[in-house]
Amino acid sequence: MIVKRLQAGVYAANCYIIHNEDGDGVVVDPAGDIDDIIKYLDGNDVKVAAIVLTHGHGDHIGGVMELREKLSVPVMIHSDDEDMVGDSALNLSTAMPMGDVYFKPDILLEDGSVIKVGNKEIKVIHTPGHTKGGICLLVDGILITGDTLFQGSIGRTDLYGGDFDTLMNSIMERLMILPEETVVYPGHGGQSTIGVEKRNNPFISRWRE
């Protein structure tokens, strides 16, 4: 699978376009800068099957409504974050420069859901803790982690739906069991691997003590 990272929106969140060689793909977390996303899609003949959201915070969903209108594809999010994307106060967009963002998702995901992209299947891993419905996406040794796991850090847990112990359990029980060579593509910052985070992430090291 091909992974294209675009830093998008007012907080430069990582938007990912994941597609196979035939051009079948999905857009993950379109935070804004929709013209840049469309330019890549058109320039690489990517046929988007869906917009997939790792969680419901405003800095990751700022461009969803515009992109859904342009592409006419469904928006997917875990069922536990449905309330967030429907309420600009809960998703915090009302306090962000882009202003109120709220919408009804088209498809609600659950742990173990499979998103079909051409001849590939993207597995949904529910990783609550940053939000109630936070998810990671796994395909071909690629792991999109949203704000669950970062290079050398983890997502914050002091906002609506957040809980530190829940997040750490998600990371340890759902992500650290994956092969060490699994490439981590987080919601902010640069990429890493499961093996590197096992050895170097201070939150993981302290949790094991």
N, C-alpha and C positions, 0 to 999 in steps of 0.2 A: 504494500500500500504506500501511496505517496502522501506525505503530510506537509502541508504548506501552512506556515505560521504567519499571521498578520496581526500586528499590534493595533488594536482598534479602540475607538471610543475615547472619552475624555480622560480615562485613567490608564490607557494603553494596555488593556487586558488582552490576553492572547486569544485570538480567534483562530480556529483551525479549520482548514478545508482538507478533508480526508477523501482520497479517491483512488480507484484502481487504474491500471493502464488503459482500460477501455473508456475511462472518463466518468464512471458511475461513482457518485460520492455523496457526502453530507457536509453541511456547514455546522460547526460547533461553536456556540457562544458568540454570535455576531453582535459585538458590543457597540458598533457604530462604523463610520467610514464605509458605508455600503458601496460607494462607487469603487473603492479599492477591491472589495470582495467580488463585485460583478466583473471588474476588469480581469481578475485572475480566472474566474469561471469561464468567461468568454474566450480569453486568450488560450486556455488549455482544454476547451471543449468539454468542460465538466458538466455532467447532467446531475443536478442535485435532487436527491430523493427526499430529503427532510432537513429541517433545522433542528439540531439537538442541543439542549441546554443542560449543562452540568449542574446548575443550581439556579436559584431565582433572584440573585442580587442584581441591583440596577446596573452595576458596572459591567455585567456580562450580557445584559438583555437589551441594551439601548437601541440596537438596530433591528430588533426582531420584527417589529410591525412593518417597517419599510421593506425589509428583505422578503418577508412572507408575501407582501403585496406584489413585489416584482417577480418572484419566482413561482408563486401559486403552489407552494408545497406545505405539508403539515409541520407544525411546531410540536416537538416532543419534550416532555420534562417528567421527572418522577412525580408520582401522585402526591407525595408528601410536601412538595413545593408548589402545588397548584394554587394554594391560597396566596403565596408570595407574588407570583406574576400577575395575579388579579387585583393587587392592592399596592399602589405606589408608595404608601407609607411603610408597609411591611418590606417591600423590596428596596426601600431607601432611595429610589430614584427621585422622589419629591424633594430630597435634600441635596441632589446632585445637579451639576450644571446642565444636563440634558433635559431636566424637567420630568414631569410625571410620565411614567411608562407603565401601562397595565394592559393586559390582554387575556383572552381565554386560550389555553393550549388546545391543540387538536387531538393529540394522543398522549395518554398518561402511561408512563413506564413503571415497571416494578423491577426488583432485583431478579436477575436472570433473563430479563427481556432480551430479545435478539432483534437487531436492526439490520435488515438485509440491504446490502449495497452491491448490486450486480451479483457476482459469484462469491462475494465475501459476506461474512456475518460479524457484526459488531456486538459484543456481549456487554450488557449493562450490569455493573457492579454497584450496588447500593452502599454508599459510604457516608452515613449521617454523622453529624458532629459539627461541621461548619454551618450547615443548615440541616433541617430534618430530612430533606429529600435530595441531598447531594449525591451525585453519582460519578463513577469513573467509567471510561469506555475502553474496552480491550479488543484489539484485533491484530493478528500477525505480529505479536511481540511488541506492539505499540500500546501504551497506556496513557490516555488523556485523563488527567486527574483533577481538572478544575481547580478549586481552592481547597481541596482536601490535603494534598501533598505538594510541597514546593522543593526546589533545590535547596537543601539545607534548612528547611523550615516546614511549617504546617499552616493551615488556615486559621484565622482568628475564630474564637468561640464565644465572644461576648455580645453577639448580635442575636436577633430573633431566631430561635431554632437552634442556636449553638450550644454545645456542651463539650468541654475538654475531654472528659473520660470517654464519652461516646466516640469522639473523633479519633482518639488514640486507639481505642479498640477496633475501629474501622480500619485504620492504617495497619495495625499489627495483624489482625485476623483476616483481612481481605486482600491487602496489598503486599505485605511482606512475605506472603507465602508464594508469590509469583516467582518465576525464574529470575535470577539476578541480572541477566542480560536484558530484561524487559526495559524498554526505553520509556522514560517518564516525560510527558509533555504537560507541564502545569499551566494553570490559569494566568499566572504572572511569572515573569523571569524566564531563565534559560532551562534547557532540558537536562535530564540526569538519567540515572538508571536505578532500578530497585537495589542492586548490589551496592552502589555508591551510597545511597541513602541509608541502607542497613548499617554501613560502616561509619558514616560521617555525619548523619543528621543528629544534632544534639538532642532533639526531642525524643527520638527513638532510643538513643543511647541511655538517656535518663530514665525512660519508661521501663527499660529492662533491668535497671538496678534494684 
